[in-house]
């Protein structure tokens, strides 16, 4: 019984202490799962302030998904509200940290000097007015990179690892690397892939060929949905060659044949850090060319790809520009 009393007392003490800790910080922050957490925001605020966040601050920031991106609304007390829209919630968080740092600086300066608190939105010049939270209008202040201006071109380098079924004799794995250009909701990827060789046994014991594949992949993707990352659909085209190294015959040969395939993919991308992204996708491909490999003597059929194949890949992308 004594232990139960101690635990209950401790719980009440923690609950009582929690509001104090929240008030000491004074900055509340709410975002979707794919956007930076409060710790990232506070680090930016501290950096801009050049000191720790003082006590007695009452500022609330909220990021919500908006058409074409995200909107952050910052309530700074005394009716002052700022709203900024951007398609990148990481850049939006950096902007919010600067706005909050400036608001904290105003609040602390007013507290020290007894100067009037920051003006309400209705008292500011028209160019500075943010949206009235009680109004139904959707107008808001936008940054230079927001939806009201032309989106910037982004270039990323990527490295990927994948699994494939249907093109080679058995399920296989592959590695790839390339570059990706993104403009607004659209992205264009150019990747080079190598799929590990797999053995295709011949009719005679100990004969057959080792089959591998090399190709370049061109992907055009459109981001359609922002839910725990960015979801999109892609049109994919592959062009390259297959290599078969024969074995178990009197005169083993290595032969090459061109191969083309087209199809579609579903892609998911999540921003991990400022310049680092995680990417997953699943492809469904139709092989337009199906080379059949045979070896002399006897014109023995060694291997022929399936009409349809599936591929899945995972990788990381680094923003380079």
DALINLIN-V646815 format. One record per pair of residues at least 12 apart in sequence whose ideal C-beta (glycine too) atoms are under 7 Angstrom apart, sorted by the first residue. I is the first residue (numbers start at 1). J is the second residue. D is the distance in Angstrom with one decimal. If there is no record, write none. Layout:
<<I | J | D> <I | J | D>>
This chain:
<<24 | 55 | 5.4> <25 | 53 | 6.5> <26 | 53 | 6.7> <26 | 55 | 6.9> <26 | 56 | 6.6> <26 | 57 | 3.2> <26 | 58 | 5.7> <26 | 59 | 6.5> <27 | 42 | 6.6> <27 | 45 | 6.9> <27 | 53 | 6.5> <27 | 57 | 6.3> <27 | 59 | 5.0> <27 | 100 | 6.4> <28 | 60 | 4.7> <29 | 41 | 5.2> <29 | 61 | 5.2> <30 | 62 | 4.6> <31 | 63 | 4.2> <31 | 89 | 6.9> <32 | 63 | 6.5> <32 | 65 | 6.0> <33 | 228 | 5.1> <34 | 89 | 6.9> <34 | 228 | 5.6> <34 | 229 | 5.3> <34 | 270 | 6.3> <34 | 271 | 6.8> <35 | 63 | 5.3> <35 | 70 | 6.9> <35 | 89 | 3.8> <35 | 93 | 6.5> <36 | 90 | 6.0> <36 | 93 | 4.5> <40 | 93 | 6.1> <41 | 93 | 5.7> <41 | 96 | 6.4> <41 | 97 | 5.5> <44 | 93 | 7.0> <44 | 94 | 5.9> <44 | 97 | 2.9> <45 | 97 | 4.8> <45 | 100 | 5.1> <45 | 101 | 4.9> <48 | 97 | 6.1> <48 | 98 | 5.4> <48 | 101 | 3.6> <49 | 101 | 4.9> <49 | 104 | 6.3> <49 | 105 | 6.8> <53 | 104 | 6.5> <54 | 108 | 5.6> <57 | 104 | 5.6> <57 | 107 | 6.2> <58 | 77 | 5.1> <59 | 74 | 6.8> <59 | 75 | 6.9> <59 | 76 | 5.4> <59 | 77 | 6.8> <59 | 100 | 5.6> <59 | 103 | 5.9> <60 | 75 | 4.4> <61 | 74 | 4.7> <61 | 96 | 5.4> <61 | 100 | 6.6> <63 | 89 | 5.8> <63 | 92 | 6.4> <65 | 226 | 5.6> <66 | 85 | 5.9> <68 | 87 | 5.7> <68 | 147 | 4.4> <69 | 85 | 6.1> <69 | 86 | 5.5> <69 | 87 | 3.3> <69 | 147 | 6.0> <70 | 86 | 6.4> <70 | 89 | 4.4> <70 | 92 | 5.5> <71 | 83 | 5.9> <71 | 85 | 4.6> <71 | 140 | 6.1> <72 | 84 | 5.3> <72 | 92 | 5.2> <72 | 96 | 4.9> <74 | 96 | 6.1> <74 | 99 | 5.6> <74 | 100 | 6.4> <76 | 103 | 4.3> <76 | 118 | 6.6> <78 | 117 | 4.9> <78 | 118 | 6.1> <78 | 120 | 6.4> <79 | 120 | 4.2> <79 | 121 | 6.5> <80 | 118 | 5.0> <80 | 120 | 6.3> <80 | 121 | 6.2> <81 | 121 | 6.0> <81 | 130 | 5.0> <81 | 131 | 6.9> <81 | 133 | 5.6> <82 | 99 | 5.6> <82 | 130 | 4.5> <82 | 141 | 6.8> <83 | 130 | 5.1> <83 | 131 | 4.9> <83 | 140 | 4.1> <83 | 141 | 5.9> <84 | 141 | 5.6> <84 | 142 | 6.9> <84 | 143 | 5.9> <85 | 140 | 5.3> <85 | 142 | 4.9> <85 | 146 | 4.8> <85 | 147 | 6.3> <86 | 143 | 5.2> <86 | 145 | 5.9> <86 | 146 | 5.1> <87 | 147 | 6.5> <87 | 151 | 6.5> <90 | 271 | 6.1> <90 | 274 | 5.9> <91 | 145 | 6.7> <95 | 143 | 6.1> <106 | 118 | 5.1> <151 | 183 | 6.1> <151 | 184 | 4.2> <153 | 181 | 6.4> <153 | 183 | 5.2> <154 | 182 | 4.3> <154 | 319 | 6.3> <154 | 321 | 7.0> <155 | 179 | 6.4> <155 | 181 | 5.5> <155 | 320 | 5.3> <155 | 321 | 4.3> <156 | 179 | 6.9> <156 | 180 | 4.5> <156 | 277 | 6.9> <156 | 317 | 4.2> <156 | 318 | 6.2> <156 | 319 | 5.4> <156 | 320 | 6.4> <157 | 179 | 5.7> <157 | 317 | 7.0> <157 | 318 | 5.2> <157 | 320 | 5.4> <158 | 177 | 6.8> <158 | 178 | 5.9> <158 | 180 | 5.9> <158 | 279 | 6.8> <158 | 315 | 5.4> <158 | 316 | 6.8> <158 | 317 | 4.3> <159 | 177 | 5.1> <159 | 315 | 5.6> <159 | 316 | 6.1> <160 | 176 | 4.7> <160 | 191 | 6.9> <160 | 313 | 4.8> <160 | 314 | 6.8> <160 | 315 | 3.1> <161 | 175 | 5.7> <161 | 313 | 6.6> <161 | 314 | 6.0> <161 | 315 | 6.3> <162 | 174 | 4.9> <162 | 176 | 6.8> <162 | 311 | 5.7> <162 | 312 | 6.2> <162 | 313 | 3.5> <163 | 312 | 5.4> <164 | 195 | 5.7> <164 | 309 | 6.5> <164 | 311 | 4.7> <165 | 309 | 6.3> <165 | 310 | 5.4> <166 | 306 | 4.3> <166 | 308 | 5.9> <166 | 309 | 2.9> <166 | 310 | 6.1> <167 | 213 | 6.2> <167 | 287 | 6.5> <167 | 305 | 4.9> <167 | 309 | 4.6> <168 | 195 | 6.2> <168 | 198 | 4.8> <168 | 211 | 5.4> <168 | 213 | 6.3> <169 | 198 | 4.7> <169 | 199 | 6.6> <169 | 200 | 4.1> <169 | 211 | 5.6> <169 | 303 | 5.6> <170 | 198 | 4.5> <172 | 195 | 5.3> <172 | 196 | 5.1> <172 | 198 | 5.1> <173 | 196 | 5.6> <174 | 193 | 5.4> <174 | 194 | 5.8> <174 | 195 | 3.8> <174 | 196 | 6.3> <175 | 194 | 6.0> <176 | 191 | 4.8> <176 | 192 | 6.0> <176 | 193 | 4.1> <177 | 191 | 6.9> <177 | 192 | 6.2> <178 | 190 | 5.1> <178 | 191 | 3.5> <178 | 192 | 5.9> <180 | 317 | 6.3> <185 | 222 | 5.6> <185 | 223 | 4.6> <186 | 222 | 5.7> <187 | 221 | 4.7> <188 | 220 | 5.6> <189 | 219 | 4.1> <189 | 221 | 7.0> <190 | 216 | 6.9> <190 | 218 | 5.9> <191 | 216 | 7.0> <191 | 217 | 4.5> <192 | 216 | 5.4> <193 | 215 | 5.6> <193 | 217 | 6.0> <194 | 214 | 5.5> <195 | 212 | 6.2> <195 | 213 | 4.3> <196 | 212 | 6.6> <197 | 210 | 4.6> <197 | 211 | 6.0> <197 | 212 | 3.6> <198 | 211 | 5.8> <200 | 302 | 5.2> <200 | 303 | 3.8> <202 | 248 | 6.4> <202 | 300 | 5.5> <202 | 302 | 5.8> <203 | 300 | 5.6> <204 | 248 | 6.6> <206 | 248 | 4.3> <207 | 247 | 6.7> <207 | 248 | 3.0> <207 | 249 | 5.6> <208 | 247 | 6.3> <208 | 248 | 6.2> <208 | 302 | 5.9> <209 | 244 | 4.2> <209 | 245 | 6.2> <209 | 246 | 4.8> <209 | 247 | 6.8> <209 | 293 | 6.0> <209 | 302 | 4.4> <209 | 303 | 6.3> <210 | 244 | 7.0> <210 | 245 | 4.7> <210 | 247 | 7.0> <211 | 242 | 6.3> <211 | 244 | 5.1> <211 | 303 | 5.4> <212 | 243 | 5.1> <213 | 240 | 6.6> <213 | 242 | 5.1> <214 | 240 | 5.0> <214 | 241 | 6.0> <215 | 238 | 4.8> <215 | 239 | 6.0> <215 | 240 | 2.4> <215 | 259 | 6.9> <216 | 239 | 6.0> <216 | 240 | 6.1> <217 | 236 | 6.3> <217 | 238 | 5.0> <218 | 237 | 5.0> <219 | 234 | 4.8> <219 | 236 | 5.0> <219 | 265 | 6.8> <220 | 234 | 6.4> <220 | 235 | 5.0> <221 | 233 | 6.9> <221 | 234 | 3.9> <221 | 267 | 5.6> <229 | 268 | 5.5> <229 | 269 | 5.8> <229 | 270 | 3.7> <230 | 269 | 4.8> <231 | 268 | 5.5> <232 | 267 | 5.0> <233 | 264 | 6.6> <233 | 266 | 6.0> <234 | 264 | 6.4> <234 | 265 | 4.1> <234 | 267 | 5.5> <235 | 264 | 6.0> <236 | 262 | 6.8> <236 | 263 | 5.2> <236 | 264 | 6.3> <236 | 265 | 5.3> <236 | 283 | 5.7> <236 | 285 | 6.9> <237 | 262 | 5.1> <238 | 260 | 6.9> <238 | 261 | 4.6> <238 | 285 | 6.9> <239 | 260 | 5.2> <240 | 259 | 6.0> <241 | 256 | 5.1> <241 | 257 | 6.2> <241 | 258 | 5.2> <241 | 259 | 6.1> <242 | 257 | 5.3> <242 | 259 | 5.3> <242 | 291 | 5.9> <243 | 256 | 5.4> <244 | 293 | 4.5> <244 | 302 | 6.4> <244 | 303 | 6.6> <246 | 295 | 4.9> <249 | 295 | 5.4> <253 | 295 | 6.7> <255 | 293 | 6.3> <257 | 291 | 3.6> <258 | 289 | 6.5> <259 | 287 | 6.9> <259 | 289 | 5.1> <259 | 291 | 6.4> <260 | 288 | 4.7> <260 | 289 | 5.1> <261 | 285 | 4.5> <261 | 286 | 6.2> <261 | 287 | 4.7> <261 | 288 | 6.1> <262 | 285 | 6.9> <262 | 286 | 6.0> <262 | 288 | 6.5> <263 | 283 | 5.8> <263 | 284 | 5.1> <263 | 285 | 3.7> <263 | 286 | 5.7> <264 | 284 | 6.0> <265 | 281 | 4.9> <265 | 282 | 6.4> <265 | 283 | 4.2> <266 | 281 | 6.4> <266 | 282 | 5.5> <267 | 279 | 6.8> <267 | 281 | 4.1> <268 | 280 | 4.9> <275 | 318 | 5.8> <275 | 319 | 4.1> <276 | 316 | 6.4> <276 | 318 | 6.1> <277 | 316 | 6.7> <277 | 317 | 4.2> <278 | 316 | 6.1> <279 | 315 | 5.3> <279 | 317 | 5.7> <280 | 314 | 5.1> <281 | 313 | 5.7> <282 | 312 | 4.9> <283 | 310 | 6.8> <283 | 311 | 4.3> <284 | 310 | 5.8> <285 | 309 | 4.9> <285 | 311 | 6.6> <286 | 307 | 6.6> <286 | 308 | 5.9> <287 | 305 | 5.2> <287 | 306 | 6.9> <287 | 307 | 6.0> <287 | 309 | 6.4> <290 | 304 | 5.7> <290 | 305 | 5.1> <292 | 304 | 4.3>>
